[in-house]
Amino acid sequence: GATTILMGERPTPDATFKRWKGEVGGLKPTVFFGAPTGFAGMLAHPAMPARAELALRLVSSAGEALPAELGERFKAHMGVDIVDGIGSTEMLHIYLSNRPDRVRYGTTGWPVPGYEIELRGDDGQAVPDGEPGDLYIHGPSSAMMYWGNRQKTRDTFQGGWTKSGDKYIRNEDGSYTYGGRSDDMLKVSGIYVSPFEVEATLVQHTAVLEAAVIGKEDTDGLIKTKAFVVLKPGQSVTEAELKAFVKDRLAPYKYPRFIEFVADLPKTATGKIQRFKLRAQESTGSAA
């Protein structure tokens, strides 16, 4: 007996708030599905409504991993948790997720019943807790192949397991922490760096709305981290201040050696940051 509300308009903060308050269509939604970039924009908006004005009881996030700080700020303002999870077209289902009654911000949660999860190293062997590995999923909803693409089929579907292309770390409580897409991972000073970890740290700064991190060669031809940063309206911060902010929270080799302030970041229609476009802009020397 539930009613589904589909937004035909662009989901800007203003448009979303009107939907939440029932100003369009006369219905106040109780469940909302969004993406991290959308939640960041809402929290930075001066017209963010109060909890008492709304009927929300459950909020879900997908498309990109949810930074812990973002989820915590939303919960503090709205009194409602954001439930973060991950699924894929290849699996046709969510296979890792937090729960409405069990949320650990900074993680993608625990395996969904019916799905098995393994983390494997470059040698194909299972990695121990606390070590990054490639995410493999086994479950009843997996696709069989990519039509007309034999090589990608062989790389992805392996003996009943599906390789997602994501890097994860398994925690002691059985939850999983996102490390980034395998092809987005950076090797700095011989050690892997997760762009997502650096981005999640940058957005903890009160002046930062969004951030995206890629690799950039320094004058010696060595790969270092570069951050593209979008500031909140009316806020300002220097490159030096942001570098120091990250240094205080992460290992020294992870802080962004290069920072570029931009008006916005390239994204898909579902809100995923398109880092490959930033890499292409960097390689051609175009303005971001």
C-alpha positions as CSV (number, residue, x, y, z in Angstrom):
1,G,0.0,0.0,0.0
2,A,3.0,2.3,-0.2
3,T,3.2,5.2,-2.7
4,T,6.4,5.8,-4.7
5,I,7.3,9.4,-5.5
6,L,9.5,10.0,-8.5
7,M,11.2,13.4,-8.9
8,G,10.9,14.5,-12.5
9,E,12.7,17.7,-11.7
10,R,16.5,18.1,-11.0
11,P,17.1,17.0,-7.4
12,T,18.6,20.2,-6.1
13,P,18.4,20.9,-2.3
14,D,15.5,23.3,-2.8
15,A,13.5,20.8,-4.9
16,T,14.2,18.0,-2.5
17,F,13.1,20.0,0.5
18,K,9.8,20.9,-1.2
19,R,9.2,17.2,-1.8
20,W,10.1,16.3,1.8
21,K,7.7,18.9,3.1
22,G,4.8,17.8,0.8
23,E,4.7,21.1,-1.1
24,V,4.7,19.2,-4.4
25,G,2.0,16.5,-4.8
26,G,0.7,16.9,-1.2
27,L,2.6,13.8,0.2
28,K,5.4,13.8,2.7
29,P,7.7,10.9,2.0
30,T,8.7,8.6,4.9
31,V,11.6,6.9,3.1
32,F,14.2,8.8,0.9
33,F,16.9,7.4,-1.4
34,G,19.8,9.7,-2.2
35,A,23.5,9.9,-2.9
36,P,26.4,11.4,-0.8
37,T,26.9,14.5,-3.0
38,G,23.2,15.3,-2.6
39,F,23.3,15.0,1.2
40,A,26.4,17.2,1.3
41,G,24.6,19.9,-0.7
42,M,21.5,19.7,1.6
43,L,23.5,20.1,4.8
44,A,25.3,23.1,3.4
45,H,22.0,24.8,2.3
46,P,20.6,27.5,4.6
47,A,17.1,26.3,4.1
48,M,17.7,22.7,5.4
49,P,14.4,21.9,7.1
50,A,14.1,20.8,10.7
51,R,13.1,17.3,11.6
52,A,9.7,18.4,13.0
53,E,8.7,19.6,9.5
54,L,9.1,16.2,7.9
55,A,7.9,12.6,8.0
56,L,11.2,10.9,7.2
57,R,11.9,7.7,9.2
58,L,14.5,6.0,6.9
59,V,17.1,7.4,4.6
60,S,19.3,5.4,2.2
61,S,22.4,6.3,0.4
62,A,24.1,4.6,-2.6
63,G,26.1,5.5,-5.7
64,E,29.2,6.4,-3.8
65,A,30.5,5.5,-0.3
66,L,29.1,7.7,2.4
67,P,31.8,9.7,4.4
68,A,31.4,9.1,8.1
69,E,31.3,12.8,8.9
70,L,28.5,13.4,6.4
71,G,26.3,10.6,7.9
72,E,27.0,11.8,11.5
73,R,26.1,15.5,10.7
74,F,22.9,14.4,8.9
75,K,21.9,12.2,11.9
76,A,22.6,15.1,14.3
77,H,20.4,17.5,12.3
78,M,17.6,15.2,11.3
79,G,17.6,12.5,14.0
80,V,17.5,9.9,11.3
81,D,20.3,7.6,10.2
82,I,21.5,7.3,6.6
83,V,21.8,3.6,5.8
84,D,24.7,3.1,3.3
85,G,25.1,0.0,1.2
86,I,26.5,-1.2,-2.1
87,G,25.1,-3.3,-4.9
88,S,25.9,-3.6,-8.6
89,T,24.3,-4.3,-12.0
90,E,26.3,-7.5,-12.2
91,M,24.7,-8.8,-8.9
92,L,21.3,-7.1,-9.4
93,H,21.0,-6.7,-5.7
94,I,22.5,-5.0,-2.6
95,Y,25.1,-7.4,-1.1
96,L,26.7,-5.2,1.6
97,S,24.7,-2.8,3.8
98,N,24.3,-1.2,7.1
99,R,20.9,-1.8,8.8
100,P,18.3,0.7,10.1
101,D,19.0,-0.6,13.6
102,R,22.7,-1.1,13.1
103,V,24.7,1.7,11.4
104,R,28.4,2.1,11.6
105,Y,29.3,5.2,9.8
106,G,32.5,5.0,7.8
107,T,31.6,1.5,6.7
108,T,29.4,-0.1,4.0
109,G,28.0,-2.4,6.7
110,W,27.7,-6.2,6.8
111,P,26.9,-8.9,4.2
112,V,23.3,-9.1,3.2
113,P,21.7,-12.6,4.0
114,G,22.2,-14.9,1.0
115,Y,25.4,-13.3,-0.1
116,E,29.0,-14.3,0.7
117,I,31.9,-11.9,0.6
118,E,35.6,-12.5,0.1
119,L,38.5,-10.1,0.0
120,R,41.5,-11.3,-2.1
121,G,45.0,-10.0,-2.7
122,D,46.8,-9.7,-6.0
123,D,47.7,-13.3,-5.7
124,G,44.1,-14.4,-5.5
125,Q,44.4,-15.5,-1.9
126,A,42.2,-14.3,1.0
127,V,43.6,-11.3,2.9
128,P,43.3,-11.0,6.7
129,D,41.2,-8.5,8.6
130,G,42.6,-4.9,8.4
131,E,44.3,-5.5,5.0
132,P,42.9,-4.1,1.7
133,G,41.7,-6.6,-0.9
134,D,39.6,-6.9,-4.0
135,L,35.9,-7.5,-3.3
136,Y,34.4,-10.8,-4.5
137,I,30.7,-11.7,-4.1
138,H,28.9,-15.0,-4.3
139,G,25.1,-15.0,-4.5
140,P,22.0,-16.2,-6.3
141,S,21.4,-13.1,-8.3
142,S,24.7,-12.8,-10.2
143,A,24.7,-12.3,-13.9
144,M,26.4,-15.0,-16.1
145,M,28.4,-12.8,-18.5
146,Y,28.8,-9.6,-20.4
147,W,27.2,-10.0,-23.8
148,G,29.8,-9.9,-26.6
149,N,32.7,-9.2,-24.2
150,R,34.5,-12.5,-23.4
151,Q,37.6,-10.9,-21.8
152,K,35.6,-8.8,-19.3
153,T,33.4,-11.9,-18.6
154,R,36.5,-13.9,-17.7
155,D,38.0,-11.1,-15.6
156,T,34.7,-10.5,-13.6
157,F,32.9,-13.9,-13.3
158,Q,35.3,-16.4,-11.7
159,G,34.1,-19.8,-10.6
160,G,30.8,-18.6,-9.2
161,W,32.3,-15.5,-7.7
162,T,31.9,-11.9,-9.1
163,K,34.8,-9.5,-8.8
164,S,33.3,-6.1,-8.1
165,G,36.3,-3.9,-9.0
166,D,36.3,-2.3,-5.5
167,K,38.9,-2.4,-2.7
168,Y,37.7,-3.1,0.8
169,I,39.0,-3.8,4.3
170,R,37.1,-6.2,6.6
171,N,36.9,-4.9,10.2
172,E,37.0,-7.0,13.4
173,D,33.2,-6.7,13.8
174,G,32.6,-8.1,10.3
175,S,31.7,-4.8,8.7
176,Y,33.5,-3.6,5.6
177,T,35.2,-0.3,4.9
178,Y,35.4,1.0,1.4
179,G,38.9,1.8,0.0
180,G,38.0,2.9,-3.5
181,R,37.7,1.5,-7.0
182,S,40.6,-0.7,-7.9
183,D,41.4,1.4,-10.9
184,D,41.3,4.6,-8.7
185,M,43.8,3.4,-6.1
186,L,47.1,5.2,-6.0
187,K,50.6,4.0,-5.1
188,V,52.5,6.7,-3.3
189,S,56.0,6.1,-1.9
190,G,55.4,2.4,-2.7
191,I,52.2,2.2,-0.5
192,Y,48.6,2.1,-1.7
193,V,46.5,5.2,-1.0
194,S,42.8,5.2,-1.1
195,P,41.4,8.4,-2.8
196,F,38.2,7.9,-0.8
197,E,40.0,8.1,2.5
198,V,41.7,11.4,1.6
199,E,38.4,12.8,0.2
200,A,36.5,11.8,3.4
201,T,39.1,13.6,5.5
202,L,39.0,16.7,3.4
203,V,35.2,17.0,3.7
204,Q,35.6,17.0,7.5
205,H,36.9,20.5,7.1
206,T,34.1,23.1,7.8
207,A,34.9,25.0,4.6
208,V,34.8,22.0,2.2
209,L,31.7,20.8,0.4
210,E,33.2,18.1,-1.9
211,A,36.5,16.7,-2.9
212,A,37.9,14.3,-5.4
213,V,41.4,12.9,-5.4
214,I,43.6,11.6,-8.3
215,G,47.2,10.9,-8.9
216,K,49.6,13.5,-10.4
217,E,53.3,13.3,-11.2
218,D,55.6,15.6,-9.3
219,T,58.7,17.2,-10.9
220,D,60.6,13.9,-10.3
221,G,58.0,11.9,-12.2
222,L,56.7,10.3,-9.0
223,I,52.9,9.9,-8.3
224,K,51.5,12.0,-5.6
225,T,47.9,12.8,-4.5
226,K,46.1,15.8,-6.0
227,A,42.8,17.0,-4.6
228,F,40.1,18.9,-6.5
229,V,38.1,20.8,-3.8
230,V,34.7,22.5,-3.9
231,L,34.2,25.0,-1.1
232,K,30.9,25.7,0.7
233,P,29.2,29.0,-0.3
234,G,30.9,31.9,1.5
235,Q,33.7,29.8,2.9
236,S,37.4,30.2,2.3
237,V,40.5,28.2,3.2
238,T,44.1,28.0,1.8
239,E,45.9,25.1,0.3
240,A,48.4,25.1,3.2
241,E,45.6,24.9,5.7
242,L,43.9,22.0,4.0
243,K,47.3,20.1,3.7
244,A,47.9,20.6,7.4
245,F,44.4,19.5,8.2
246,V,44.9,16.2,6.3
247,K,48.4,15.7,7.7
248,D,47.0,15.9,11.3
249,R,44.6,13.1,10.5
250,L,46.3,10.7,8.1
251,A,49.7,9.2,7.5
252,P,52.1,11.8,6.1
253,Y,52.4,10.2,2.6
254,K,48.6,10.5,2.1
255,Y,48.1,14.2,2.3
256,P,47.5,15.9,-1.1
257,R,50.7,17.5,-2.5
258,F,48.6,19.4,-5.0
259,I,45.2,21.1,-4.4
260,E,43.0,22.8,-7.0
261,F,39.9,24.7,-6.0
262,V,37.0,24.2,-8.5
263,A,33.4,25.3,-8.8
264,D,32.1,21.8,-9.2
265,L,33.1,18.2,-9.9
266,P,32.1,16.0,-12.9
267,K,29.5,13.5,-11.9
268,T,27.2,10.9,-13.4
269,A,23.4,11.4,-13.4
270,T,23.3,9.4,-10.1
271,G,25.9,11.5,-8.4
272,K,29.0,9.4,-8.8
273,I,32.2,11.5,-9.1
274,Q,33.8,10.9,-12.5
275,R,37.5,10.8,-11.5
276,F,38.5,9.6,-15.0
277,K,37.4,12.9,-16.3
278,L,39.6,14.7,-13.8
279,R,42.5,12.4,-14.8
280,A,41.9,13.2,-18.5
281,Q,41.8,17.0,-17.7
282,E,45.0,16.7,-15.8
283,S,46.8,14.7,-18.5
284,T,45.8,17.2,-21.2
285,G,46.5,20.3,-19.0
286,S,42.9,21.5,-19.3
287,A,41.2,23.5,-16.6
288,A,39.2,21.5,-14.2
